[in-house]
Amino acid sequence: MEVLRERGWDILFVTHPNWGHQKIQPELERRGFAWTTATFAERFDRGINLRGYLRRFRDIVHGSWDLARLLKTYRPTHIHIGNLTWFVDFLPALLLTRTPVIYRLGDKPADHRAAFRFFWRFVVGPRVTHFLCVSRFVCARICALAHVEGKTSVVYCRPP
């Protein structure tokens, strides 16, 4: 993100309102990045009850509402996603906006359950404009899973 900023891009980070202030927001401020907050849902873990599911769906709607308002006021040229959970947290807004979505895949996409395979192939794959993969292995896995050949690039991470 620092390289993009050096090239003239305006970057706005969206952080969690309850725990972003602990480490993320101070680091963003130290580096001179702008940030705002939005509602993030808790993970859909095994063993949650109906009330837990309803709370998570409510948070997804709230998070999408937050993102939709941000898209209207900030008007980004692209949205960067780096985690499947973030994609789910803002799913309605991401499906309704035409703003290109760039997904950075730092790990092999989860494919150990049919629901994950379905989600990657029929929701994430079609919606994401471009996948940035950290290795050829990760690139091959997302191409095999979501059939997104032509929408991927391998960008190796340099050590700090």
N, C-alpha and C positions, 0 to 999 in steps of 0.2 A: 504494500500500500504506500510505503514511503517513496518507492520508485515512481508509482503512478502520480503521486502528489508532486514530485519533482518535475514531472512532465506536464504539469498544469491541470491535473484532474482535481476536482473538488470532491472530497471524500467525507461521508458522514457514517459513523458507526451507530448501530442500534444495539443497545445493551439491555440486560435484564434490570428492571427497576429495584428488585430486592437485593441482589448480590453483585450487580455490576460495579457498584461503588467501592467494593472491597479491594479489588486489584485492577480491574479492567479500566474503569474510568480514570483513576489517577495516572495510569500508564499512558492512556490516550492523551490526557492533558499534558503530561510531561513531553510527549512527542509532538504536541501541537495539532492533534486531530480533533475535529468536532464530533460530538456524540449526542445521542438522545436515547430515550428509553421506550420500550414497548412491552406489552404483556407476552410472556412466554409461558407455555403450558408445561406441566410436569410430564415426565415420560409415561408412556403406556406400558407399565410393567405387568408381569404376571401376578395374578392374585388380587388385583384391584376390584372393588365392588362397583355396583351400579352408580353409587354416589360419586366414586372416584372418576368413572368414565364421564359422567355428566359434568363434573368440575373441569375435566380436561377439555371437553368439547366447548364448554363455555369460554375457557381461556383461549382456545384457538379462534373462536369468533371475536373475542376482545382483541387479541393480537392482530388479527386480520383487519379489524376496524382501525387499530392504531396505525398499521402499515398503510392502509388505504388513505388515511388522512395525511400521512407523511408523503406518500406518492403524489398527492394533490398539491401539497404546499412546497415540498422540496424539489419535485420533478427530476428524479435521478435519470441518468441515461442508461444505467445498468444496475442490477441487483446482484450482489455477490453472496452466495450461500456456501457454507463449508461443512455442513452437517445435515444428515437426513432429518434429525429432530427439528432443526430450524425450518426446514422445508415444510414439515408437518405443522409446526406452530403457526405458520402464516399461509397455510394451504389455500383457503378461499381467496385471499387477496392475490396470491401468486397466480391462481388460475384465472382471475378476472382482469388482471392488468396485462397490457401488451409490452411492458418494460422488459427488455431482454434479461434473462437470468443466466448468470455464470456460476457454475458449481465447481468448486475446487475439491477434488477427491484426494484426500490424504491417505486413505486406507482402502482396502478392497471393500466394495459395497456389500452390505449384509444380504445374503441370499439363502440363509439357512432355514427359512420358513417360506411357505407358499405366499403368504401375505406380503412379505418383503419383495419376492420376485415379481408379483403382480404390480406392486407399487412402483418399483423401478421401471418395469417395462411399459406400463400403461399410464402412469401419472408423471413421474419425474422425467423419464426419457423424452417424452413428447414435449413437455413444458420447458425444459432447460434448453437454452440457446447454444451453450457451449460448455463442455466439461474440460477442466484443467486437471490432469492427472499427474501425480508425483512420480510415476514410474510406468514403464511399458507394461508391466504386469497388471497394475491397476487399470490401465487403459484397455488392455485385452479383456479383463473381467467385466468392465462396464459395457464394452461393445458386445460381448457375448450375452450379457444379461438383459440389456435394454435396447439392443440393436441401434446404436447411435453412431455408427461409423460415419465419418465426415464431420462430426460435431465434437471431436476430441483433439486435444493437444497434450503432449507430455512436456511438463515444465519441472525440471529437477530443482529441488530446494537446495540452496547453498547453506553451508553451515554458518552459524552466527559468528 
